[in-house]
Amino acid sequence: MVGFLLNAMGGSASAGLNTALEKASDDELKNVAESLTEEQRKKVTDALESTKNRAKFQVTENAFTYFKTSCPISFAEGRNRCDWYADPLGAWTFEPEKDKRPDGPQIGDRRFIDKDIVGFGHVKGDEELIAYNADDNVCSVSYHLLESSHIKVKNYKGTISVYKDPDNAEKCFGEYKATWESGDFDEMQTAVIVGGVETVLMLT
């Protein structure tokens, strides 16, 4: 049993580590844990954390994906939290306002923010709605980022979606995807997007 742990700690076989852990019994895991040194335990923890982080999201040259994941909120709440008009901090201005859109937002609608936000500093942004789909099973909002104080890549377009979980009314699934034309999507921008997605989907 120690072999699979040592193999994972020695290289990039963290996926194999997860598989081995899933197959191990509680007694086997207890025996292995007790036999490890502090250094080995740290390597196991780091390997598992690395696998977890890789599984959450991916950044490529011109795209970001926060993979579809189970969220600890109902679909109704998830839909409300990712809706175009969602504004829990009262920080956004909408054009036109929600009361002018009784049938929901329309393509070309805009929303603006220019406010100090705890944890982010001064946030300034201008977004245009480019796609919207909301029914009994999914809510998906796509926007074109026209201006941003935090996201610096060119022609950024993002989509946040929540899906009904047919097997659990108290949960839903959520995901986020974005593309851009050019620019360096660095760690700071990644952190901003990941933090925003996880806040909306209640994953923090």
C-alpha positions as CSV (number, residue, x, y, z in Angstrom):
1,M,0.0,0.0,0.0
2,V,2.9,2.4,0.6
3,G,4.1,1.9,-3.0
4,F,1.3,3.8,-4.6
5,L,1.9,6.8,-2.3
6,L,5.6,6.9,-2.9
7,N,5.1,6.7,-6.7
8,A,2.7,9.6,-6.5
9,M,5.0,11.6,-4.3
10,G,7.9,11.0,-6.6
11,G,6.4,12.4,-9.8
12,S,3.3,13.5,-11.6
13,A,1.2,10.4,-10.9
14,S,-1.3,12.3,-8.8
15,A,-4.2,10.9,-10.8
16,G,-3.1,7.4,-10.0
17,L,-2.9,8.5,-6.3
18,N,-6.5,9.5,-6.4
19,T,-7.5,6.1,-8.0
20,A,-5.6,4.2,-5.4
21,L,-7.1,6.2,-2.5
22,E,-10.6,5.5,-3.9
23,K,-9.9,1.8,-3.8
24,A,-8.3,1.6,-0.4
25,S,-10.2,0.6,2.7
26,D,-10.3,2.8,5.8
27,D,-8.0,0.4,7.7
28,E,-5.5,0.4,4.8
29,L,-5.5,4.2,4.7
30,K,-5.0,4.4,8.4
31,N,-2.1,2.0,8.3
32,V,-0.4,3.8,5.5
33,A,-0.9,7.3,7.1
34,E,0.7,6.0,10.3
35,S,3.7,4.7,8.5
36,L,4.5,8.0,6.7
37,T,7.1,10.5,7.9
38,E,6.0,14.2,8.1
39,E,7.9,14.9,4.9
40,Q,6.0,12.1,3.1
41,R,2.7,13.3,4.4
42,K,3.4,16.8,3.1
43,K,4.2,15.4,-0.3
44,V,0.9,13.4,-0.3
45,T,-1.0,16.6,0.7
46,D,0.7,18.6,-2.0
47,A,0.0,16.0,-4.7
48,L,-3.7,15.9,-3.7
49,E,-3.9,19.7,-3.7
50,S,-2.2,19.9,-7.1
51,T,-4.7,17.4,-8.5
52,K,-7.6,19.3,-7.0
53,N,-6.4,22.6,-8.5
54,R,-5.8,21.1,-11.9
55,A,-9.3,19.6,-11.9
56,K,-11.0,22.9,-11.0
57,F,-9.9,25.1,-13.9
58,Q,-7.6,25.3,-16.9
59,V,-5.9,28.3,-18.6
60,T,-4.6,28.0,-22.2
61,E,-3.2,30.6,-24.6
62,N,-6.6,32.2,-25.4
63,A,-9.1,30.5,-23.1
64,F,-10.1,29.9,-19.5
65,T,-12.4,27.0,-18.3
66,Y,-13.7,26.4,-14.9
67,F,-14.9,22.9,-15.3
68,K,-18.4,21.9,-14.7
69,T,-18.8,21.1,-11.0
70,S,-21.4,20.3,-8.4
71,C,-22.5,23.4,-6.3
72,P,-24.0,23.3,-2.8
73,I,-27.0,25.4,-3.8
74,S,-30.3,24.7,-5.5
75,F,-30.8,25.4,-9.2
76,A,-33.2,28.2,-8.3
77,E,-30.6,29.9,-6.2
78,G,-27.8,29.2,-8.7
79,R,-30.0,30.7,-11.4
80,N,-30.6,33.8,-9.4
81,R,-26.9,34.2,-8.5
82,C,-25.7,34.0,-12.1
83,D,-28.5,35.9,-13.8
84,W,-27.6,39.0,-15.8
85,Y,-29.2,41.2,-13.1
86,A,-27.6,39.5,-10.1
87,D,-26.1,42.3,-8.0
88,P,-25.8,41.3,-4.3
89,L,-23.5,44.2,-3.5
90,G,-25.6,46.8,-5.2
91,A,-22.5,47.7,-7.3
92,W,-23.8,47.5,-10.9
93,T,-25.8,49.9,-13.0
94,F,-27.9,48.4,-15.8
95,E,-28.9,49.9,-19.1
96,P,-31.8,49.4,-19.4
97,E,-32.8,48.8,-15.8
98,K,-34.5,45.5,-14.9
99,D,-37.9,46.9,-14.6
100,K,-37.7,47.9,-18.3
101,R,-37.2,44.3,-19.3
102,P,-40.2,42.4,-18.0
103,D,-39.4,39.5,-20.3
104,G,-35.7,39.3,-19.3
105,P,-32.6,40.9,-20.7
106,Q,-31.9,41.2,-24.4
107,I,-28.8,41.0,-26.5
108,G,-26.9,44.3,-26.5
109,D,-28.0,45.3,-22.9
110,R,-25.1,46.8,-20.9
111,R,-24.1,46.8,-17.2
112,F,-21.5,49.0,-15.6
113,I,-19.5,49.0,-12.4
114,D,-17.3,51.7,-10.9
115,K,-16.9,51.1,-7.2
116,D,-14.5,50.1,-4.4
117,I,-15.0,46.4,-3.6
118,V,-13.5,44.7,-0.5
119,G,-10.8,42.3,-1.6
120,F,-10.6,43.7,-5.1
121,G,-9.9,47.4,-4.6
122,H,-11.5,49.8,-7.1
123,V,-13.4,47.9,-9.8
124,K,-14.4,49.5,-13.1
125,G,-16.1,47.6,-15.8
126,D,-18.4,47.7,-18.8
127,E,-20.1,44.5,-20.1
128,E,-22.4,43.8,-23.0
129,L,-24.8,40.9,-23.0
130,I,-24.1,38.7,-26.1
131,A,-26.2,35.6,-25.3
132,Y,-28.8,34.6,-22.7
133,N,-30.7,31.4,-22.0
134,A,-32.8,30.7,-19.0
135,D,-35.4,28.0,-18.5
136,D,-36.3,25.3,-16.0
137,N,-33.1,23.4,-16.5
138,V,-30.3,25.9,-17.3
139,C,-29.4,29.5,-16.9
140,S,-26.5,30.7,-19.1
141,V,-25.2,34.3,-19.4
142,S,-22.6,35.4,-22.0
143,Y,-21.0,38.8,-22.0
144,H,-18.4,40.8,-23.9
145,L,-16.0,42.7,-21.6
146,L,-15.7,46.1,-23.2
147,E,-13.7,47.7,-20.3
148,S,-12.2,46.3,-17.1
149,S,-9.8,47.5,-14.5
150,H,-8.7,44.0,-13.7
151,I,-9.0,41.9,-16.9
152,K,-6.4,43.2,-19.4
153,V,-6.6,40.7,-22.3
154,K,-8.2,41.9,-25.5
155,N,-11.7,41.0,-26.6
156,Y,-12.6,39.0,-23.5
157,K,-15.9,37.1,-23.7
158,G,-17.2,35.0,-20.8
159,T,-20.1,32.6,-20.1
160,I,-21.3,31.5,-16.7
161,S,-23.9,28.7,-16.6
162,V,-25.8,26.7,-14.0
163,Y,-27.6,23.5,-14.7
164,K,-30.3,21.7,-12.8
165,D,-29.2,18.6,-11.0
166,P,-31.9,16.0,-11.8
167,D,-30.9,13.8,-8.9
168,N,-30.7,16.4,-6.1
169,A,-33.0,19.4,-5.8
170,E,-30.7,21.0,-3.2
171,K,-27.7,21.2,-5.6
172,C,-26.9,22.3,-9.2
173,F,-24.0,22.2,-11.5
174,G,-22.0,25.2,-12.6
175,E,-19.3,26.1,-15.1
176,Y,-17.6,29.1,-16.6
177,K,-15.8,29.5,-19.9
178,A,-14.0,32.5,-21.4
179,T,-12.0,33.3,-24.5
180,W,-9.9,36.3,-25.6
181,E,-8.2,37.5,-28.7
182,S,-4.7,38.3,-27.4
183,G,-2.8,39.3,-24.3
184,D,-1.3,37.7,-21.2
185,F,-3.9,36.2,-18.9
186,D,-1.6,36.2,-15.8
187,E,-2.0,34.8,-12.3
188,M,-3.7,38.0,-11.0
189,Q,-6.4,37.9,-13.7
190,T,-6.8,34.1,-13.1
191,A,-7.3,34.7,-9.4
192,V,-9.9,37.4,-10.1
193,I,-12.0,35.1,-12.4
194,V,-11.6,32.1,-10.1
195,G,-12.6,34.1,-7.1
196,G,-15.6,35.5,-8.9
197,V,-16.8,32.2,-10.2
198,E,-16.5,30.5,-6.8
199,T,-18.3,33.3,-5.1
200,V,-21.2,33.2,-7.5
201,L,-21.4,29.3,-7.4
202,M,-20.9,29.3,-3.6
203,L,-17.8,27.1,-3.8
204,T,-15.7,29.1,-1.3
